[in-house]
Amino acid sequence: MISWPCIFKLDGDSEFMYLGSEARLKTELDDLIWDRSDRLIDSKGYCYVVKAEGNSYVFEPENVQLSLF
């Protein structure tokens, strides 16, 4: 389960995007050019791969937890 807020890391970009909710993420994903190498990182440090399935998005957990301290 994703813990909000999150950050979205676009591969090849040195900046992070702050996302306060899943609704905000979906809005951003609709407007961005993104791919499977980008990562969603939740407030507990867990990483997720984002996949498009039809008109919705699936957040697939990776076996990675980053230290946020």
C-alpha positions as CSV (number, residue, x, y, z in Angstrom):
1,M,0.0,0.0,0.0
2,I,1.4,3.4,-1.0
3,S,1.9,5.9,1.8
4,W,1.1,9.4,0.6
5,P,2.6,12.0,0.0
6,C,5.1,10.7,-2.6
7,I,7.7,11.9,-4.9
8,F,8.0,10.9,-8.6
9,K,11.5,10.5,-10.1
10,L,11.7,10.8,-13.8
11,D,14.7,8.9,-15.1
12,G,17.3,11.3,-16.5
13,D,15.9,14.3,-14.6
14,S,17.7,15.6,-11.6
15,E,14.5,16.9,-10.0
16,F,11.8,15.2,-8.0
17,M,8.1,15.9,-8.4
18,Y,6.0,16.2,-5.1
19,L,2.7,14.4,-5.2
20,G,0.2,14.8,-2.3
21,S,-2.3,12.2,-3.5
22,E,-3.0,9.5,-5.9
23,A,-5.4,11.7,-7.8
24,R,-2.6,14.3,-8.3
25,L,-0.3,11.6,-9.5
26,K,-2.9,10.4,-12.1
27,T,-3.3,13.9,-13.3
28,E,0.4,14.3,-13.7
29,L,0.8,10.9,-15.4
30,D,-1.9,11.9,-18.0
31,D,0.2,15.0,-18.9
32,L,3.7,13.6,-18.7
33,I,5.9,11.6,-21.0
34,W,7.1,8.8,-18.7
35,D,8.2,5.2,-19.0
36,R,9.0,2.2,-16.9
37,S,12.4,3.5,-15.8
38,D,10.7,6.3,-13.7
39,R,9.9,5.6,-10.1
40,L,7.3,6.5,-7.5
41,I,8.8,6.8,-4.0
42,D,6.3,6.9,-1.1
43,S,6.7,8.6,2.2
44,K,8.1,5.4,3.8
45,G,10.8,5.1,1.1
46,Y,9.2,2.2,-0.8
47,C,9.7,2.3,-4.6
48,Y,7.1,1.5,-7.2
49,V,7.1,1.0,-11.0
50,V,4.1,2.7,-12.7
51,K,2.3,0.8,-15.4
52,A,-0.6,2.0,-17.6
53,E,-3.5,-0.5,-18.0
54,G,-6.2,0.9,-20.2
55,N,-7.4,4.2,-18.7
56,S,-5.9,3.5,-15.3
57,Y,-2.5,3.0,-13.6
58,V,-1.0,0.2,-11.6
59,F,1.7,0.7,-9.1
60,E,3.9,-2.4,-8.9
61,P,6.1,-2.5,-5.7
62,E,9.8,-3.1,-6.1
63,N,11.9,-4.9,-3.4
64,V,13.6,-1.5,-2.6
65,Q,13.2,0.8,0.4
66,L,15.2,3.9,0.3
67,S,16.4,5.7,3.5
68,L,14.7,9.1,3.7
69,F,17.0,10.3,6.5
